[in-house]
Amino acid sequence: MSRLCLSTALLVLLGTLVAGTPEGENSNKNDGLRPAFCLQPPYTGPCRAMFTRYFYNAVSGLCQTFTYGGCRRKPNNFRSEKECISTCGGRNRDQVTTVQSGDGSGLDAAESSGYRGDSKERQAIGFSRRLLGVRKGKKH
């Protein structure tokens, strides 16, 4: 009988280890530095209000703005940039430096990261693109 109880206890323990912890706002840490929800894209939600909110952009490492619809809030949704930075550890815009091309042409290289809303699915899809040949003070 004790062998059966021991085997059952080991199976339950093994099942618990394999299943992991239930997902929640703060249940998982992706790398020990920030909550796992910080890696999720911003979620507008199905409602049609237009609130400016902040989310942590894992591609750029910045807290950036997005438009929140007002309902079904996901965890990567902050009222202020300060709250986003303190929770997810992102940098603010003032900490980003401009990279010069170094060839004397006056051209800069910049990384543009963000999210575009897919209105059909009502989900945000992450994207990143590299911009070359951007002159300071000029719009192309």
ROSE-4610 file (N, C-alpha, C; in Angstrom, 1 decimal, always signed):
// ROSE-4610
residu = [M/M/M/S/S/S/R/R/R/L/L/L/C/C/C/L/L/L/S/S/S/T/T/T/A/A/A/L/L/L/L/L/L/V/V/V/L/L/L/L/L/L/G/G/G/T/T/T/L/L/L/V/V/V/A/A/A/G/G/G/T/T/T/P/P/P/E/E/E/G/G/G/E/E/E/N/N/N/S/S/S/N/N/N/K/K/K/N/N/N/D/D/D/G/G/G/L/L/L/R/R/R/P/P/P/A/A/A/F/F/F/C/C/C/L/L/L/Q/Q/Q/P/P/P/P/P/P/Y/Y/Y/T/T/T/G/G/G/P/P/P/C/C/C/R/R/R/A/A/A/M/M/M/F/F/F/T/T/T/R/R/R/Y/Y/Y/F/F/F/Y/Y/Y/N/N/N/A/A/A/V/V/V/S/S/S/G/G/G/L/L/L/C/C/C/Q/Q/Q/T/T/T/F/F/F/T/T/T/Y/Y/Y/G/G/G/G/G/G/C/C/C/R/R/R/R/R/R/K/K/K/P/P/P/N/N/N/N/N/N/F/F/F/R/R/R/S/S/S/E/E/E/K/K/K/E/E/E/C/C/C/I/I/I/S/S/S/T/T/T/C/C/C/G/G/G/G/G/G/R/R/R/N/N/N/R/R/R/D/D/D/Q/Q/Q/V/V/V/T/T/T/T/T/T/V/V/V/Q/Q/Q/S/S/S/G/G/G/D/D/D/G/G/G/S/S/S/G/G/G/L/L/L/D/D/D/A/A/A/A/A/A/E/E/E/S/S/S/S/S/S/G/G/G/Y/Y/Y/R/R/R/G/G/G/D/D/D/S/S/S/K/K/K/E/E/E/R/R/R/Q/Q/Q/A/A/A/I/I/I/G/G/G/F/F/F/S/S/S/R/R/R/R/R/R/L/L/L/L/L/L/G/G/G/V/V/V/R/R/R/K/K/K/G/G/G/K/K/K/K/K/K/H/H/H]
num = [1/1/1/2/2/2/3/3/3/4/4/4/5/5/5/6/6/6/7/7/7/8/8/8/9/9/9/10/10/10/11/11/11/12/12/12/13/13/13/14/14/14/15/15/15/16/16/16/17/17/17/18/18/18/19/19/19/20/20/20/21/21/21/22/22/22/23/23/23/24/24/24/25/25/25/26/26/26/27/27/27/28/28/28/29/29/29/30/30/30/31/31/31/32/32/32/33/33/33/34/34/34/35/35/35/36/36/36/37/37/37/38/38/38/39/39/39/40/40/40/41/41/41/42/42/42/43/43/43/44/44/44/45/45/45/46/46/46/47/47/47/48/48/48/49/49/49/50/50/50/51/51/51/52/52/52/53/53/53/54/54/54/55/55/55/56/56/56/57/57/57/58/58/58/59/59/59/60/60/60/61/61/61/62/62/62/63/63/63/64/64/64/65/65/65/66/66/66/67/67/67/68/68/68/69/69/69/70/70/70/71/71/71/72/72/72/73/73/73/74/74/74/75/75/75/76/76/76/77/77/77/78/78/78/79/79/79/80/80/80/81/81/81/82/82/82/83/83/83/84/84/84/85/85/85/86/86/86/87/87/87/88/88/88/89/89/89/90/90/90/91/91/91/92/92/92/93/93/93/94/94/94/95/95/95/96/96/96/97/97/97/98/98/98/99/99/99/100/100/100/101/101/101/102/102/102/103/103/103/104/104/104/105/105/105/106/106/106/107/107/107/108/108/108/109/109/109/110/110/110/111/111/111/112/112/112/113/113/113/114/114/114/115/115/115/116/116/116/117/117/117/118/118/118/119/119/119/120/120/120/121/121/121/122/122/122/123/123/123/124/124/124/125/125/125/126/126/126/127/127/127/128/128/128/129/129/129/130/130/130/131/131/131/132/132/132/133/133/133/134/134/134/135/135/135/136/136/136/137/137/137/138/138/138/139/139/139/140/140/140]
x = [+0.8/+0.0/+0.9/+1.9/+2.8/+3.5/+3.8/+4.4/+3.5/+2.2/+1.2/+1.0/+1.0/+0.9/+2.1/+3.3/+4.5/+4.6/+4.1/+4.1/+3.1/+1.9/+0.9/+1.4/+2.1/+2.6/+3.7/+4.5/+5.6/+4.9/+3.9/+3.2/+2.6/+1.9/+1.3/+2.4/+3.5/+4.6/+5.1/+5.3/+5.9/+4.9/+3.6/+2.6/+2.5/+2.7/+2.8/+4.0/+5.1/+6.3/+6.2/+5.6/+5.5/+4.4/+3.3/+2.3/+2.7/+3.6/+4.0/+3.0/+3.2/+2.3/+1.2/+0.0/-1.0/-0.7/-1.1/-0.7/-1.6/-1.0/-1.6/-0.8/-1.2/-0.5/+1.0/+1.3/+2.6/+3.1/+2.5/+2.9/+4.2/+4.5/+5.7/+6.6/+7.9/+8.9/+9.7/+9.8/+10.4/+11.9/+12.6/+14.0/+14.4/+13.5/+13.8/+13.9/+13.8/+14.0/+12.6/+11.7/+10.4/+9.3/+8.1/+7.0/+6.8/+6.3/+6.2/+5.2/+4.2/+3.2/+3.8/+4.9/+5.6/+6.0/+6.1/+6.4/+5.2/+4.0/+2.8/+2.6/+2.0/+1.8/+0.6/+0.5/-0.6/-2.0/-3.0/-4.3/-5.3/-5.9/-6.8/-8.2/-8.6/-9.9/-11.0/-12.2/-13.3/-14.1/-13.9/-14.6/-14.0/-14.8/-14.3/-13.9/-13.7/-13.2/-11.7/-11.2/-9.8/-9.0/-8.5/-7.6/-6.2/-5.3/-3.9/-3.3/-2.7/-2.1/-0.6/+0.1/+1.5/+1.6/+2.5/+2.8/+4.3/+4.9/+6.3/+6.5/+7.3/+7.6/+8.9/+8.8/+10.0/+11.0/+10.6/+11.5/+12.4/+11.9/+12.7/+13.2/+12.6/+12.9/+12.4/+11.4/+10.8/+9.4/+8.9/+7.5/+6.9/+6.0/+5.4/+3.9/+3.3/+1.9/+1.1/-0.1/-1.1/-2.5/-3.5/-4.8/-5.6/-6.1/-6.9/-8.4/-9.1/-10.6/-11.4/-10.9/-11.6/-12.2/-12.1/-12.5/-11.7/-11.8/-11.0/-9.5/-9.1/-7.7/-6.8/-5.7/-4.6/-3.5/-2.7/-1.7/-0.7/-0.3/+0.7/+0.0/-0.7/-1.5/-1.3/-0.6/-0.3/-0.8/-1.3/-1.8/-0.7/+0.5/+1.6/+2.9/+3.8/+5.1/+5.9/+5.8/+6.5/+6.1/+4.8/+4.3/+4.8/+4.8/+5.3/+6.8/+7.5/+9.0/+9.2/+8.5/+8.7/+8.3/+7.3/+6.9/+7.7/+7.9/+8.6/+10.1/+10.5/+12.0/+12.4/+11.4/+11.8/+12.5/+13.0/+13.7/+12.6/+12.8/+12.0/+12.6/+11.9/+12.4/+13.6/+13.8/+15.0/+16.3/+16.2/+17.4/+17.8/+17.1/+17.4/+18.4/+19.5/+20.5/+20.4/+20.8/+20.8/+22.1/+22.0/+23.2/+23.5/+24.7/+25.2/+25.8/+25.6/+26.2/+27.7/+28.3/+29.8/+30.5/+29.8/+30.5/+30.5/+30.0/+30.0/+28.9/+27.9/+26.9/+25.7/+25.7/+24.6/+23.4/+23.5/+22.4/+22.5/+21.4/+21.3/+20.7/+21.0/+20.3/+19.5/+18.3/+17.4/+16.6/+16.2/+15.4/+14.0/+13.1/+11.7/+10.9/+10.4/+9.6/+8.3/+7.3/+6.0/+5.0/+3.7/+2.7/+1.6/+1.0/+0.0/-1.3/-2.4/-3.6/-4.2/-4.6/-5.3/-6.8/-7.5/-8.9/-9.8/-9.5/-10.3/-10.2/-9.0/-8.8/-8.8/-8.7/-8.7/-7.5/-6.4/-5.2/-4.1/-3.1/-1.9/-0.9/-0.3/+0.8/+2.1/+3.1/+4.4/+5.1/+5.9/+6.7/+7.9/+8.9/+10.1/+10.7/+11.2/+11.9/+13.1/+14.0/+15.2/+15.1/+15.3/+15.2/+16.6/+16.9/+18.2/+18.0/+18.9/+18.9/+17.9/+17.7/+16.8/+17.7/+17.4/+18.2/+17.5/+18.3/+17.8/+17.0/+15.8/+15.0/+14.2/+14.3/+13.6/+12.7/+11.5/+10.6/+10.6/+10.7/+10.7/+9.3]
y = [-1.2/+0.0/+1.3/+1.3/+2.5/+2.7/+1.6/+1.8/+2.4/+2.1/+2.7/+4.2/+4.5/+5.9/+6.7/+6.1/+6.8/+7.0/+6.0/+6.1/+7.2/+7.2/+8.2/+9.6/+9.8/+11.1/+11.5/+10.6/+11.0/+11.4/+10.7/+11.0/+12.4/+12.7/+14.0/+15.1/+14.9/+15.8/+16.0/+14.9/+15.0/+15.8/+15.5/+16.2/+17.7/+18.0/+19.5/+20.2/+19.5/+20.1/+20.3/+19.3/+19.4/+20.5/+20.5/+21.5/+22.9/+23.1/+24.5/+25.2/+26.5/+27.3/+27.9/+28.1/+28.7/+30.1/+30.4/+31.8/+32.8/+33.9/+35.1/+36.3/+37.4/+38.6/+38.6/+38.0/+38.0/+36.6/+35.5/+34.2/+33.7/+34.2/+33.7/+34.9/+34.6/+35.6/+35.0/+35.7/+35.2/+35.0/+36.0/+35.9/+36.3/+36.4/+36.9/+38.4/+39.1/+40.6/+41.3/+40.7/+41.4/+40.3/+40.6/+39.7/+39.2/+38.0/+37.5/+38.3/+38.9/+39.7/+40.9/+41.3/+42.4/+42.1/+40.8/+40.4/+40.4/+40.5/+40.4/+41.8/+41.7/+42.9/+43.7/+45.0/+45.7/+45.2/+45.3/+44.8/+46.0/+46.3/+47.4/+47.0/+45.8/+45.3/+45.6/+45.0/+45.1/+46.5/+47.2/+48.5/+49.6/+50.7/+51.7/+53.0/+53.0/+54.3/+54.5/+55.6/+55.9/+56.5/+55.6/+56.0/+55.8/+56.8/+56.7/+55.9/+54.8/+54.0/+53.7/+53.1/+52.7/+51.2/+50.6/+49.2/+49.1/+47.9/+47.7/+47.0/+47.6/+47.0/+46.2/+44.9/+44.0/+44.1/+44.5/+44.6/+45.8/+47.0/+48.2/+48.4/+47.7/+47.9/+49.2/+49.8/+51.0/+50.9/+51.8/+51.9/+52.9/+52.4/+53.3/+53.4/+54.3/+54.6/+53.7/+53.4/+52.8/+53.3/+53.0/+53.4/+52.2/+52.4/+51.3/+51.6/+50.6/+50.7/+50.9/+50.5/+50.7/+49.5/+48.3/+47.1/+45.9/+44.9/+43.7/+44.0/+44.7/+45.1/+43.9/+43.9/+42.9/+43.5/+42.7/+43.3/+44.2/+44.1/+45.0/+46.3/+47.0/+48.2/+49.1/+50.2/+51.1/+52.5/+53.1/+54.5/+55.5/+55.2/+56.2/+55.5/+56.2/+55.7/+55.3/+56.0/+55.7/+54.4/+54.1/+52.8/+51.7/+51.9/+50.9/+50.6/+51.6/+51.5/+50.8/+51.1/+50.5/+49.0/+48.7/+47.3/+46.4/+46.9/+46.1/+46.4/+47.5/+47.8/+48.5/+49.0/+49.7/+51.0/+51.5/+52.8/+53.8/+55.1/+56.1/+56.7/+57.5/+58.1/+58.9/+59.6/+60.4/+59.6/+58.3/+57.5/+56.9/+57.1/+56.5/+57.5/+56.9/+57.8/+57.6/+58.7/+58.7/+58.1/+57.2/+56.6/+57.3/+57.8/+58.5/+57.5/+57.7/+56.8/+56.8/+57.9/+58.0/+58.2/+58.4/+58.6/+60.0/+60.9/+62.3/+62.8/+61.9/+62.2/+62.9/+62.9/+63.5/+62.6/+61.3/+60.4/+59.6/+59.3/+58.6/+57.2/+56.2/+54.9/+54.9/+54.4/+54.4/+53.1/+52.6/+51.4/+51.8/+51.4/+51.8/+50.5/+50.5/+49.4/+49.8/+49.0/+49.3/+48.2/+48.6/+47.6/+48.3/+47.5/+48.0/+47.1/+47.8/+47.1/+46.4/+45.1/+44.4/+44.5/+45.3/+45.6/+44.4/+43.5/+42.3/+41.4/+41.1/+40.3/+41.0/+42.3/+43.2/+42.7/+42.4/+42.1/+42.9/+43.2/+43.9/+42.9/+43.3/+42.4/+43.2/+42.6/+43.3/+43.4/+44.4/+44.6/+45.4/+45.3/+46.1/+46.3/+47.5/+47.7/+48.7/+48.6/+49.4/+50.5/+51.7/+52.9/+53.4/+53.6/+54.1/+55.4/+56.3/+57.5/+58.5/+58.6/+59.6/+60.8/+62.0/+63.2/+63.9/+64.4/+65.1/+66.3/+66.5/+67.7/+67.6/+66.5/+66.4/+65.1/+65.3/+64.1/+63.6/+62.3/+61.7/+61.1]
z = [+0.0/+0.0/+0.0/+0.8/+0.9/-0.4/-1.2/-2.5/-3.5/-3.4/-4.3/-3.9/-2.7/-2.3/-2.7/-2.6/-3.0/-4.5/-5.2/-6.7/-7.1/-6.5/-6.8/-6.5/-5.4/-5.0/-6.0/-6.4/-7.4/-8.8/-9.2/-10.4/-10.3/-9.2/-9.0/-9.1/-8.4/-8.4/-9.8/-10.5/-11.9/-12.8/-12.6/-13.4/-13.1/-11.9/-11.5/-12.1/-12.1/-12.6/-14.2/-14.8/-16.3/-16.7/-15.9/-16.3/-16.0/-15.0/-14.7/-13.9/-13.7/-13.0/-13.9/-13.4/-14.2/-14.7/-15.9/-16.4/-15.7/-15.4/-14.9/-15.1/-14.6/-14.9/-14.4/-13.3/-12.8/-12.5/-13.0/-12.7/-13.3/-14.5/-15.2/-15.4/-15.2/-15.5/-16.7/-17.8/-19.0/-18.8/-18.2/-18.0/-16.6/-15.7/-14.4/-14.3/-15.4/-15.4/-15.5/-16.2/-16.3/-16.5/-16.1/-16.3/-17.7/-17.9/-19.3/-20.1/-19.4/-20.2/-20.9/-20.4/-21.1/-22.5/-22.9/-24.2/-25.2/-24.6/-25.4/-26.2/-27.4/-28.1/-27.5/-27.8/-27.2/-27.8/-27.0/-27.4/-27.3/-28.4/-28.5/-27.8/-28.0/-27.5/-28.4/-28.2/-29.1/-29.0/-27.9/-27.8/-28.6/-28.8/-29.7/-29.1/-27.8/-27.2/-27.7/-27.4/-27.9/-26.7/-25.9/-24.8/-25.2/-24.9/-25.2/-24.0/-24.3/-23.2/-23.7/-22.7/-23.0/-22.9/-23.7/-23.7/-23.8/-23.3/-23.5/-24.8/-25.7/-27.0/-26.8/-26.8/-26.6/-27.7/-28.9/-30.1/-29.8/-29.5/-29.3/-27.9/-26.9/-25.5/-24.9/-25.6/-25.2/-24.8/-23.9/-23.6/-24.6/-25.4/-26.5/-26.3/-27.0/-26.9/-27.9/-27.6/-28.5/-28.1/-29.0/-28.7/-28.1/-26.9/-26.2/-26.4/-26.7/-26.9/-25.7/-24.5/-23.3/-22.6/-23.2/-22.5/-22.9/-22.0/-22.1/-22.1/-21.1/-21.0/-20.7/-21.4/-21.2/-20.3/-19.7/-18.8/-19.3/-20.6/-21.2/-21.6/-20.7/-20.9/-19.7/-19.9/-18.7/-19.0/-17.9/-18.0/-18.2/-17.8/-17.9/-18.4/-19.0/-19.4/-18.2/-17.1/-15.9/-15.3/-15.3/-14.8/-15.7/-17.0/-17.9/-17.7/-17.5/-17.3/-16.0/-14.9/-13.6/-13.6/-14.4/-14.4/-15.4/-16.6/-17.6/-17.8/-17.2/-17.3/-18.6/-19.3/-20.6/-20.4/-21.5/-21.5/-22.0/-21.6/-22.2/-23.4/-24.1/-25.4/-25.2/-24.0/-23.8/-23.7/-23.4/-23.3/-24.6/-25.7/-27.0/-27.7/-28.2/-28.9/-30.4/-31.1/-32.6/-33.1/-34.1/-34.6/-35.9/-36.0/-37.2/-38.2/-39.5/-40.5/-40.5/-40.1/-40.0/-41.3/-42.4/-43.7/-44.1/-43.3/-43.6/-44.5/-44.8/-45.7/-45.0/-43.7/-43.0/-42.9/-43.4/-43.3/-42.0/-41.4/-40.2/-40.5/-39.7/-39.7/-38.5/-38.6/-37.4/-37.5/-36.3/-36.2/-35.9/-36.6/-36.4/-36.0/-34.8/-34.3/-33.9/-34.0/-33.5/-33.8/-33.7/-34.0/-34.8/-35.7/-36.5/-36.2/-36.1/-35.8/-37.0/-36.8/-37.8/-37.5/-38.2/-37.8/-37.9/-38.8/-39.0/-37.8/-37.3/-36.2/-34.8/-34.9/-33.7/-32.8/-33.4/-32.6/-33.2/-32.4/-32.8/-33.3/-34.4/-35.0/-35.0/-34.4/-34.2/-35.5/-35.7/-36.9/-36.5/-37.3/-37.2/-38.6/-38.8/-40.1/-39.9/-40.8/-40.7/-41.7/-41.2/-42.1/-42.4/-43.6/-44.0/-44.8/-44.8/-45.6/-45.1/-43.8/-43.2/-42.8/-43.4/-43.1/-41.9/-41.0/-39.9/-40.3/-39.8/-40.1/-41.4/-42.2/-43.4/-43.3/-43.9/-44.0/-45.5/-45.6/-47.0/-47.3]
